[in-house]
């Protein structure tokens, strides 16, 4: 995550805040989550209003003062944007300071230690050192307020930046022009999620050598198996639940497909964590069924319902959609017979599931109606060989066509 959107403040200026209180909601590329305060105080100033998009990580969004201070008289440093945009130092636990800054990542930019990151930034900007400023903070630490006081008292100005070439740089962005002067068009703002999806899919498609192979599977026994199981269970299994279990079982049989590419070497994943694609407003998210090979169909059904339900309202925790070793995308419910998917790096492969299609086969010389689906594997040729990919689809076909093997 490099930026996010501030959806809504839960507090207003002047409200008291305690450590652990939810201060505001942030929308990332995949989820919306509340950001908590790390200290007690009073919210003195909201710098970034509700609905602001593309806020960089560590951007200061508000100011907190200690209880007892006049929150209406809080000073907003002129160098705030320059300081907050600097490269952040390593995060450490924060102590109470005379003035705190809340960043878009939900953490303070001050931390306990010999030199606070925000203090260090000001030192760099104004060419100061620790010996110039008298500390007033806990454990004799220099606070940002100490530095600002020194700067104001001495009338300091930021150090002169390096001169930049006056030669104009041509923008790499295309001009916003319609195809014809007679055409009317509208610009549609992209959400954080859509922007990230566009970037990652472009990188994947152009940076990964995709190879595609497909296999047709007879679905009749699986449909009978599902009907039989649903008659015995208190839950209603979906075809997708059974396919997730079938894929996990196949990955266990063909571990050479349960791999990732690190950029230099192949990573053999020992856990079988199967992601499944869920369409949500503005994009797509892939919740993870962890240890899917070790879970029964009832557990997988419960996991899918829970994760998909929370995904649609963007309430998943990051660890519930980040990672995984293999992904499944199913568009069969839309009547799509077969499609190709872009690999979700660093995973080595993604499997697509098409919708059921009626066909005919000969049984003892007589035509018989059958129901088939087409599954297609997109795989990274850097970490998965053609033989392994073919073996995976061959084994998956066996499991799909003999689903009772899943409950042995």
C-alpha positions, 0 to 999 in steps of 0.5 A: 500500500502506497496511498489510501483514501480517508473515508470518514472522520469519527471525531470532530475537532475538540473531541477527546481521544484515548489510546485505542479509539477509532479516529477515522476510516481509511480505504485501501486498495482492498478494504476499509478499516478504522485507524486507532489513536496510539495516545490520549489527548484532544483532536485539535485540527483535522488537516485532511477532510472526509472523502479525500483520495490518494493520500500518501502513506505517512501524510499528516491528516490531523493534529493532537494536543495533550489534555489541558492545552488550548486545542483551538490555539494549535499551530500548524507548522509551515513545513508540515507537508515537506516534513511528512513527505520525507522518507519515514524512519523506522517506526517505534513505540510512541511516548506522550509528546507536547504535540502529536501528528496523526498520519494516514497510516494511522500511526504517529510520526513521533516515536520514543528514542534518542531522536524522533523521526519528525525531529530528524526531518526538521534537522535535515530541512533546517540544517540543525543538530541535536546540540542546537536545541534544548530538549523538554521531552520525556527521558530528555528527548527532543520534541518536535515542538522544541525544534519548532520553537527554536526555528521560530525564535531564530527566524530560520528558513529551510536550507536552500534546495539543490538547483534543478535544471530549468529544461522543461521535462515532457510529461509522459501522460497522454493529453486528455483529448477525445478521438474527435472534436465532435465526440463527447466524453466524460472522465471517470475517476478511478478508485484506489482499488481500480488504480491498483488493479490496473497497475498490478495486472499490467505488471503481471501481464507484461512481466510474466510469461503466461502459458494457458492450457484447458481441460474439459471435465464431466460434471454429472457425478459432481452434481449427483455428489452435491445433491447427495451431500446436501440431502445429508447435511445441514448446509447447502454445498455449492459447486464452487465449494467442491471445486475449491476442495478438489483443487486443494486435493490436486495441489497436494498431489501435484505440489509442483504447481503450488509454487511462487516466483520470488524474482530469482528462484522458485518458492515451494509452498508447503501450505495449500492456501487457495484464494477465490475471486469475489467481485465487489464494487469497484474491483475484485478481491481474493479471500483465502481459504487457508489449509484448504487441503486439510478442511472438509467441505462443510468448513470450506462452505462456511469459510467461503460464505463468511469471507465472501460476505465480509469482502462485499462490504470491505470488512476483511482483514489484510491477512485474509486476502493478502498471500495465498498460494493458488487462485480460482476464478469462477465466471460460470454463473454468468454463462461464460464457457471459458476464459483466461485470467491474469496471474496474481503474482507472486503466485505461479498459477490461476485456474478459471472455471467456466459454466456448465454446458450440455453435450452428448457422448456415446455409451454402448453405441447410444447417445447420452446427454452429459454436462461438462465444464471447461477449466483453464490454467494460466501458469508462470512458465518461469516456475511451472513446467508444461508437464507439471501443468498438464499433470495438474489438470489431468489429476483435477479432472479425475477428482472432479469426475470422481468427487467421492474421493474427496471424503475418503 
